């Protein structure tokens, strides 16, 4: 009888330990899958990244009006010098509204593509440049001063917002070709 009780206790302890091991392995596997899912999640593309920032609502509206969404969602890579809503507000009154009209689409495209440089140019590389050729076809001047980095007349206020298809640098003014 003692042997049966001892065997029963041993079996119960072994089964409890085995169940605990299985539960631990299942949790580890679940955590591993969760970690893989997070690691596999790529950053958003340029358009989706900009659309997720309230201060880029004017830029996103302009990109849509210009028909550039598909281009800026493509593989790229692109470097975008992105003006904020406050940067657009510095333009003369009525300028943004006028540019968003269908009859001014070509002008809007020229302005927006002037803010885009082919390739992924991180801040560490931008400061080594004196100019950069834009997607629009002309070049922007780049100056490094004590006050910071200037792209034409715009100050770079935040750098290296990485996206799945390039990088965004925030500027405080709209630059014009």
C-alpha positions in Angstrom: 0.0 0.0 0.0 2.8 2.4 0.9 4.4 1.7 -2.5 1.1 2.5 -4.3 0.8 5.8 -2.4 4.4 6.7 -3.0 4.0 5.9 -6.8 0.8 8.0 -6.9 2.5 10.9 -5.2 5.6 10.6 -7.5 3.3 10.5 -10.5 1.3 13.5 -9.3 4.4 15.5 -8.7 5.9 14.5 -12.1 2.7 15.4 -13.9 2.5 18.8 -12.2 6.1 19.5 -13.0 5.6 18.4 -16.6 2.4 20.6 -16.9 4.4 23.6 -15.5 7.2 23.0 -18.0 4.7 22.8 -20.9 3.0 26.0 -19.8 6.4 27.7 -19.5 7.4 26.5 -23.0 4.1 27.7 -24.4 4.5 31.1 -22.8 8.1 31.4 -24.1 6.9 30.4 -27.6 4.1 33.0 -27.4 6.6 35.7 -26.3 9.0 34.6 -29.1 6.2 35.0 -31.7 5.2 38.4 -30.2 8.9 39.5 -30.4 9.2 38.3 -34.0 6.0 40.2 -34.9 7.3 43.4 -33.4 10.7 42.9 -35.0 9.1 42.1 -38.4 6.9 45.2 -38.3 8.5 47.7 -40.6 8.2 51.5 -40.1 5.5 53.2 -42.1 6.3 54.8 -45.5 6.8 58.5 -46.0 3.1 59.3 -46.7 1.8 57.2 -43.8 4.4 58.6 -41.4 3.5 62.2 -42.4 -0.2 61.4 -42.2 0.3 60.2 -38.6 1.6 63.6 -37.5 -1.0 66.3 -37.0 1.5 69.1 -37.9 1.9 67.7 -41.4 -1.8 67.9 -42.3 -1.2 70.7 -44.9 1.7 68.8 -46.4 -0.4 65.6 -46.7 -3.3 67.5 -48.3 -0.9 69.0 -50.8 0.7 65.6 -51.6 -2.8 64.2 -52.2 -3.9 67.2 -54.4 -0.7 66.9 -56.4 -1.2 63.2 -57.0 2.1 62.2 -55.4 0.8 59.7 -52.9 1.7 56.7 -55.0 5.1 58.0 -55.8 5.9 58.7 -52.1 4.6 55.3 -51.1 6.9 53.5 -53.6 10.2 51.9 -52.7 12.2 55.0 -53.1 14.3 55.7 -51.2 13.6 59.4 -50.8 14.7 62.2 -48.5 11.9 64.6 -47.8 12.5 68.1 -46.3 9.0 68.3 -44.8 7.5 71.7 -44.0 5.1 71.9 -41.0 1.7 73.5 -41.0 3.3 76.6 -39.5 5.7 76.7 -42.4 2.8 76.7 -44.9 1.1 79.4 -42.8 4.1 81.7 -43.4 3.2 81.8 -47.1 1.2 84.8 -48.3 -2.5 84.5 -47.5 -4.4 82.4 -50.0 -1.3 80.8 -51.4 -2.0 77.3 -50.1 -5.6 77.4 -51.1 -4.6 78.5 -54.6 -2.0 75.8 -54.9 -4.5 73.1 -53.9 -6.8 73.9 -56.9 -6.7 71.5 -59.8 -5.6 74.2 -62.2 -2.4 74.7 -60.2 -1.5 71.1 -59.9 1.7 71.4 -62.0 2.9 74.3 -59.9 2.1 72.3 -56.7 4.0 69.3 -58.0 7.0 71.4 -58.8 7.0 72.9 -55.3 6.6 69.5 -53.5 9.1 67.7 -55.6 11.6 70.5 -54.8 11.3 69.3 -51.2 12.4 65.7 -52.2 15.9 64.4 -52.8 16.4 61.0 -54.3 18.1 58.5 -51.9 18.1 58.2 -48.2 20.3 61.1 -46.9 20.6 61.1 -43.2 21.5 64.2 -41.2 25.1 63.1 -40.8 25.4 63.2 -44.6 23.3 66.3 -45.2 25.8 68.4 -43.2 28.6 67.4 -45.5 26.7 68.7 -48.6 26.6 72.2 -50.0 23.7 71.4 -52.3 21.5 68.5 -53.4 19.7 67.8 -56.6 15.9 67.5 -56.0 13.3 65.2 -57.7 12.0 68.5 -59.3 15.3 68.7 -61.2 17.0 71.7 -59.7 19.2 71.9 -56.6 18.6 73.1 -53.1 21.4 75.0 -51.3 22.5 73.5 -48.0 24.4 75.5 -45.4 25.7 74.5 -42.0 25.8 77.5 -39.6 26.1 78.1 -35.9 22.3 78.3 -35.9 21.9 74.9 -37.5 21.4 73.5 -41.0 19.6 75.5 -43.6 18.0 74.1 -46.8 17.6 77.2 -49.0 15.8 79.6 -46.6 14.4 76.9 -44.3 15.9 75.8 -41.1 16.0 72.1 -40.4 14.3 71.7 -37.0 14.2 67.9 -36.6 16.2 65.2 -38.4 16.3 61.5 -39.2 12.6 60.4 -39.0 13.2 57.1 -40.7 10.5 55.5 -42.8 10.3 52.2 -44.8 11.2 54.1 -48.0 13.5 56.9 -46.8 13.9 59.6 -44.3 12.1 62.9 -43.3 13.8 66.0 -42.0 11.4 68.7 -40.7 11.9 72.3 -41.9 10.4 75.5 -40.7 9.6 77.1 -44.1 8.3 76.1 -47.5 11.1 76.2 -50.0 10.4 77.4 -53.5 12.2 76.4 -56.8 
